[in-house]
Amino acid sequence: MPGSSEEDSSRREAQDGEKNKELKAVRLDVFKNWLITTVIFSTFILGILSLYWAALFRVEQNLSALVVYVVDFDGQVAPYTDTTPIVGPMIVEATESLIAPSSSLRWGSLPASQFNNDPMAMREAIYNEEAWVAIIINANVTALLQDAVANGNASYDPMGAAQVIYVEARDETTMWGGEVLSRAAQLSTIMSNTQAAPQAVNPAIGFLTFNLRPFYPPVAIPAIMIGLIYLIIISFFSFPFYLPIHMKFIQRQCPLGPAQHTELANPATAYGKGSSPVYWIVNFVGMIALGLTCENVAMVVGMPYTSFWLIFWVITNVSTSFYSIMIAPGFYRWGYAWPLYHIVNASRTILFDTHIQIRLNFEVLFAWCAVNTALFPICCWFMRWKTMRQKKKESEGKEQ
């Protein structure tokens, strides 16, 4: 009996030693997989999330990409052509003195003849996004000031001297608006303090602001910003619900072979009562463009990498559509081809009647739909091939 107990004890020790070796191998394997997964996940998250903040990394340095026109109509339009312009050239000169380093907006002085001496043509240029803002010096500013000084015209309104024209709905998040208005205030101060022609600048001048397309009402914010993130997420999560349908087709049918612009409008819509169905079409086509891409990628990469794809897809679309690419680093120019950028721009056109580029927006979205539709059978075949290979490996493992 003592001999058998010793044998049992040695047998248990041998078994425990084997278990410890197995557990040690399991621990090493678990630690290695945990470390690799953590490194990959952390690197991916830091890299992709950084794209969002980096979109605003050099905003101050890139503000010079935003053009502000200064156009002097003073004495250029009948019946004021006989008046020697005084105020207009002084405002232009004061503006040139405000042209600051590259961290400021780019101010450009243009002759009125470039717009056929028509202030409305200047408004049209702003609506057509040739510049972000325009400062228009009215044709009668010197004549009215001289009349006010000479005749003591108490009804003179200094705010009629010049205009600041802009389109807020083009990009309500860009920070150029405050700078333009502050520069306009500086111009007024400079003109009031100048001693060059006191008889012409006392009682001073002012600037009227004309927002051709206001960003209004506030309820429109979700329609062109946060609400569109839901569009991406819904497009992504619709794939698992339709996956059983895809699998039926793959299993049964897919062999291994290939199978008026110048007027102020508040609020404005581009198509009147037809804006609602057009807006629905934009979002429907956009959802197809976003969703088909997600489906194809999900079939190719599989789980759990589809989660990485969703993060990448949301961040890259949001960082290039909710903020102006013009003032982002040059790296982000690829955002002009991303689907959400064109969904946002088309939505702005429909909801606020901004500069019409909706044809281009639809062309890009349909291009995404066409390319992903063409890739869809290939991705289905690839997913079927992966599934068959996985089943083959499992069956071989059971046989062994």
C-alpha positions in Angstrom: 0.0 0.0 0.0 2.7 2.5 0.7 4.2 1.8 -2.7 1.0 2.5 -4.4 0.5 5.8 -2.6 3.9 6.9 -3.7 3.1 6.0 -7.3 -0.1 7.9 -7.1 1.7 10.9 -5.7 4.4 10.8 -8.4 1.7 10.4 -11.0 -0.2 13.5 -9.7 3.0 15.5 -9.6 3.8 14.5 -13.2 0.2 15.5 -14.3 0.5 18.8 -12.4 3.8 19.5 -14.1 2.2 18.9 -17.5 -0.7 21.2 -16.6 1.7 23.9 -15.4 3.6 23.7 -18.7 0.3 23.9 -20.6 -0.9 26.8 -18.5 2.4 28.5 -18.9 2.1 28.2 -22.7 -1.5 29.5 -22.5 -0.5 32.4 -20.4 2.3 33.3 -22.8 -0.1 33.0 -25.7 -2.8 35.1 -24.0 -0.2 37.8 -23.0 1.2 37.9 -26.6 -2.3 38.2 -28.1 -3.3 40.8 -25.6 -0.2 42.9 -26.2 -0.5 42.7 -30.0 -4.3 43.6 -29.9 -3.7 46.5 -27.5 -0.8 47.9 -29.6 -2.9 47.6 -32.8 -6.0 49.1 -31.2 -4.2 52.0 -29.5 -2.2 52.9 -32.6 -5.3 52.8 -34.8 -7.4 54.9 -32.3 -4.7 57.5 -31.8 -4.0 57.7 -35.5 -7.7 58.0 -36.7 -8.9 60.2 -33.9 -6.0 62.6 -34.5 -7.4 63.2 -38.0 -10.3 65.0 -36.5 -8.3 67.4 -34.4 -5.7 67.9 -37.0 -8.3 69.3 -39.4 -8.2 72.5 -37.3 -4.5 72.3 -36.6 -3.4 75.2 -38.8 -6.5 77.3 -39.0 -4.9 80.6 -38.1 -2.1 80.1 -40.6 -4.5 79.1 -43.4 -7.0 81.9 -43.0 -5.3 83.6 -45.9 -7.1 81.1 -48.1 -10.3 83.0 -47.3 -10.5 85.9 -49.7 -12.2 89.2 -48.9 -12.9 91.6 -51.8 -12.8 95.4 -51.4 -14.4 97.1 -54.3 -14.6 100.9 -54.7 -17.7 102.1 -56.6 -17.3 105.7 -55.2 -17.8 108.1 -58.1 -17.8 105.2 -60.7 -21.6 105.0 -61.4 -23.9 107.6 -62.8 -25.1 110.1 -61.7 -22.0 110.4 -59.4 -19.3 110.2 -62.0 -18.8 114.0 -61.9 -17.9 113.8 -58.1 -14.3 113.5 -57.3 -14.1 110.4 -55.1 -12.5 111.0 -51.7 -13.9 108.5 -49.2 -13.6 105.4 -51.5 -9.9 105.7 -52.1 -9.3 106.4 -48.4 -11.1 103.2 -47.4 -9.1 101.3 -50.0 -5.9 102.8 -48.6 -7.0 102.0 -45.1 -7.8 98.5 -46.1 -4.4 98.0 -47.6 -2.8 99.1 -44.4 -4.8 96.4 -42.6 -3.5 93.6 -44.8 -1.6 91.6 -42.2 0.5 88.5 -42.0 -0.5 85.1 -43.3 -2.5 84.5 -40.2 -5.2 86.9 -41.3 -7.7 86.9 -44.1 -6.5 87.7 -47.6 -7.8 91.1 -48.5 -7.9 92.0 -52.1 -8.8 95.4 -53.7 -10.5 95.1 -57.0 -11.6 97.8 -59.5 -15.3 98.4 -59.9 -14.9 97.9 -63.7 -14.2 94.2 -63.1 -17.9 93.9 -62.1 -19.2 96.3 -64.8 -19.6 99.0 -62.2 -22.6 97.1 -60.8 -22.8 96.4 -57.1 -25.3 93.6 -57.7 -22.7 91.8 -59.8 -20.5 91.9 -56.7 -23.2 90.3 -54.6 -23.6 87.7 -57.4 -19.8 86.9 -57.1 -20.1 86.4 -53.3 -23.1 84.1 -53.8 -21.2 82.1 -56.4 -18.4 81.7 -53.8 -15.7 83.6 -55.7 -14.8 85.1 -52.3 -16.1 84.7 -48.8 -16.9 88.4 -48.1 -17.0 91.6 -50.0 -16.8 95.2 -48.8 -18.5 97.5 -51.2 -18.0 101.2 -51.1 -21.1 102.8 -52.4 -21.0 105.0 -55.5 -22.6 108.0 -53.7 -20.6 108.0 -50.5 -18.5 111.0 -51.3 -21.4 113.0 -52.7 -23.6 112.3 -49.7 -20.9 113.2 -47.3 -20.1 116.5 -49.1 -23.8 117.3 -49.1 -24.2 116.6 -45.4 -21.2 118.8 -44.6 -22.1 121.6 -46.9 -25.9 121.8 -46.2 -26.0 120.4 -42.7 -28.2 117.4 -43.8 -29.4 116.1 -40.4 -31.0 113.1 -42.1 -27.7 111.8 -43.4 -27.2 108.1 -42.4 -23.5 107.2 -42.1 -24.4 103.5 -42.3 -25.1 103.9 -46.0 -21.5 104.5 -46.9 -20.4 100.9 -47.5 -21.7 97.4 -47.4 -20.3 94.1 -46.0 -21.7 91.2 -48.1 -21.4 87.6 -47.0 -23.2 84.2 -47.0 -23.4 82.8 -43.5 -25.0 79.5 -44.7 -21.9 78.7 -46.7 -20.0 77.8 -43.5 -21.4 79.0 -40.2 -18.5 77.4 -38.2 -15.6 79.3 -39.9 -14.2 82.0 -37.8 -13.7 84.6 -40.5 -17.0 86.5 -39.8 -15.8 88.1 -36.5 -12.5 89.2 -38.1 -14.2 90.8 -41.1 -16.7 92.8 -39.0 -13.9 93.8 -36.6 -11.8 95.0 -39.5 -14.8 97.0 -40.8 -15.0 98.6 -37.4 -11.3 99.5 -37.6 -11.9 101.0 -41.0 -14.6 103.2 -39.6 -12.3 104.3 -36.7 -9.4 105.0 -39.1 -11.7 107.1 -41.3 -13.1 109.0 -38.4 -9.6 109.9 -37.1 -8.0 110.7 -40.4 -6.9 114.3 -40.9 -6.5 114.1 -44.7 -10.0 115.4 -45.5 -11.9 116.3 -42.3 -14.6 118.1 -44.2 -15.5 114.8 -45.9 -15.2 112.3 -43.1 -17.1 114.3 -40.4 -19.9 113.0 -39.7 -18.0 109.7 -40.4 -19.1 106.6 -42.2 -20.4 103.2 -41.3 -20.9 99.7 -42.7 -24.2 97.9 -43.4 -24.0 94.1 -43.3 -25.9 92.0 -45.7 -26.1 88.3 -45.0 -27.4 86.9 -48.3 -28.2 83.5 -46.9 -28.4 83.4 -43.1 -27.9 80.1 -41.3 -31.5 79.9 -40.0 -33.4 78.3 -38.2 -31.2 76.7 -35.6 -33.1 73.4 -36.0 -31.2 73.1 -39.4 -28.0 72.3 -37.5 -28.7 68.5 -37.1 -29.7 68.3 -40.8 -26.2 69.3 -42.0 -24.0 68.3 -39.1 -24.6 65.9 -36.2 -27.6 64.3 -37.8 -25.5 63.1 -40.7 -23.3 61.1 -38.3 -26.4 59.0 -37.7 -26.7 58.5 -41.4 -23.2 56.9 -41.4 -23.9 54.8 -38.4 -27.3 53.6 -39.6 -25.8 52.8 -43.0 -23.1 50.7 -41.2 -25.4 48.8 -38.8 -27.9 48.0 -41.5 -25.4 45.5 -42.8 -25.8 42.8 -40.1 -29.6 42.9 -40.6 -29.2 42.3 -44.3 -26.3 39.8 -44.0 -28.6 36.7 -43.8 -30.1 37.8 -47.2 -26.6 38.2 -48.6 -25.7 34.7 -47.4 -28.7 33.1 -49.1 -27.6 34.6 -52.4 -24.0 33.7 -51.8 -24.7 30.1 -50.9 -27.2 29.4 -53.6 -26.4 31.5 -56.5 -22.8 32.7 -56.4 -20.4 30.1 -57.9 -16.6 30.6 -57.5 -16.6 32.4 -60.9 -17.6 36.0 -61.4 -21.1 36.6 -61.4 -32.5 85.1 -57.4 -29.1 85.2 -55.8 -28.4 88.9 -54.9 -31.4 89.3 -52.7 -31.5 88.6 -49.0 -33.5 85.5 -48.0 -34.4 84.5 -44.5 -35.0 81.6 -44.5 -34.5 80.4 -48.1 -34.9 77.0 -49.8 -33.6 76.2 -53.2 -36.7 74.5 -54.6 -39.6 75.8 -52.6 -42.1 73.1 -51.8 -40.0 70.7 -53.7 -37.1 71.0 -51.3 -38.3 68.3 -49.0 -38.3 65.5 -51.6 -35.0 66.7 -53.1 -33.5 66.7 -49.6 -34.9 63.1 -49.0 -33.3 62.0 -52.3 -29.9 63.5 -51.3 -30.0 61.6 -48.0 -31.2 58.4 -49.7 -28.4 58.4 -52.3 -25.9 59.5 -49.6 -27.0 56.6 -47.4 -26.5 54.2 -50.4 -23.0 55.6 -51.0 -22.1 55.4 -47.3 -23.8 52.0 -46.7 -22.6 50.1 -49.7 -19.0 51.1 -48.8 -19.6 49.8 -45.3 -21.1 46.5 -46.6 -18.2 45.9 -49.0 -15.5 46.6 -46.4 -17.4 44.5 -43.7 -17.5 41.5 -46.1 -13.8 41.8 -46.8 -12.3 42.5 -43.4 -14.8 40.8 -41.2 -15.1 41.1 -37.4 -13.7 42.6 -35.3 -12.0 44.9 -37.8 -15.3 46.3 -39.0 -15.4 48.3 -35.8 -12.1 49.9 -36.8 -13.6 50.7 -40.2 -16.6 52.4 -38.6 -14.4 54.7 -36.6 -12.2 55.5 -39.6 -15.3 56.1 -41.8 -17.0 58.4 -39.3 -13.9 60.4 -38.4 -12.6 61.0 -41.9 -16.1 62.0 -43.2 -16.8 64.3 -40.3 -13.4 66.1 -40.2 -13.7 67.0 -43.9 -17.4 67.9 -44.1 -18.2 69.8 -40.9 -15.2 72.1 -41.2 -13.9 74.1 -44.2 -11.2 72.1 -46.1 -9.9 75.5 -47.4 -8.4 76.3 -44.0 -7.4 72.8 -43.1 -3.9 71.4 -43.8 -3.3 70.4 -47.4 -3.4 66.7 -46.4 -7.2 66.9 -46.2 -7.8 67.7 -49.9 -8.9 64.1 -50.3 -12.0 65.2 -48.4 -13.5 66.8 -51.5 -14.1 63.2 -52.8 -15.7 61.8 -49.6 -19.4 61.3 -49.7 -20.4 63.2 -46.6 -18.8 66.3 -47.9 -21.2 66.3 -50.8 -24.2 65.4 -48.7 -23.5 68.4 -46.5 -23.0 70.8 -49.4 -26.1 69.5 -51.2 -28.1 69.9 -48.0 -26.8 73.5 -47.6 -27.9 74.2 -51.2 -31.4 72.8 -50.6 -32.0 74.2 -47.1 -30.4 77.7 -47.5 -30.3 78.2 -51.3 -26.5 78.7 -51.3 -24.4 78.5 -54.5 -25.7 75.6 -56.5 -23.3 72.7 -57.0 -25.9 70.0 -56.4 -25.2 68.5 -59.8 -21.6 67.9 -58.9 -22.7 66.6 -55.4 -25.0 64.0 -57.0 -22.4 63.0 -59.6 -19.9 62.2 -56.8 -22.5 60.3 -54.7 -23.6 58.3 -57.7 -20.0 57.5 -58.5 -19.6 56.1 -55.0 -22.8 54.1 -55.6 -21.6 52.8 -59.0 -18.1 51.8 -57.9 -19.4 50.0 -54.8 -22.1 48.3 -56.7 -19.5 47.0 -59.2 -17.3 45.8 -56.2 -20.2 44.2 -54.4 -20.2 40.8 -56.3 -16.4 40.6 -55.8 -16.8 41.2 -52.1 -19.5 38.6 -51.9 -17.3 36.1 -53.6 -14.5 36.9 -51.2 -16.7 36.5 -48.1 -17.9 33.2 -49.5 -14.3 32.1 -50.1 -13.4 33.0 -46.5 -16.4 31.2 -45.2 -15.7 28.0 -47.1 -12.0 28.1 -46.1 -13.0 28.5 -42.4 -15.4 25.6 -42.7 -12.7 23.4 -44.3 -10.2 24.2 -41.5 -12.8 23.4 -38.9 -13.6 20.0 -40.6 -9.9 19.2 -40.8 -9.5 20.0 -37.2 -12.3 17.7 -36.2 -10.9 14.8 -38.2 -7.6 15.2 -36.5 
